[in-house]
Amino acid sequence: MHQGAVAVYFDYLCPYAWRGAEVVDMVGEELGLRFDWRHFSLYQANHRGAPWHVWNQRLDDRDETGSKGLLPFLASIAARKQGREAFDRFRLALLRARHRDRAPLTRSVMFAAAESATLHLACFEQDLDDPEARTMLAHEHCRAAHEDVFGTPTFAFPNGHAAYFRLRELPVDRDEAVALFSNFHDMLTRYPYLETVRRPRARLD
């Protein structure tokens, strides 16, 4: 597999982004890969062309989605300022809190994730309230949209191949995760003309 950073576009609201993050946690060291996590707002993507921007919205701590994902994005940017390892710990902790533990994306949950990730909490609080984080989010989202990202997680490999990666459930163990991710990359590389593979959903009637 090609060396270099693999870009991953993600949204904290997305359960598939959580499963993708769990796979990355299992395969990164095994495959010798680095991952560059970039924010992409699904709410914003669904309002493409409309005069509405998630990064300009007011925060409402009563909203369990974190004001349509804005609060976790701002917290994520604050965590990233404390270094790659701190950011990795925080991102996985918050994704697990939301999708594994079903926690609302409130300010208190942001701080609980920051504490479990051993972040410097005073710096985290200051950076969380920095208005520049909204500008950074806008830039990251717009850059992703320019690259035709439409869903999360999307993996973009150093060799130029990129694809949306959606899992219904997690691999059973690390070995299966490594095989899955390696095959995913190989399929993109060997068949560049392959655009979409999607299973039909089983009918429940």
Summary of the structure (lengths in Angstrom):
residues: 205
radius of gyration: 17.1
end to end distance: 43.1
largest distance: 53.6
contacts: 579
relative contact order: 0.18
helix: 50%
strand: 9%
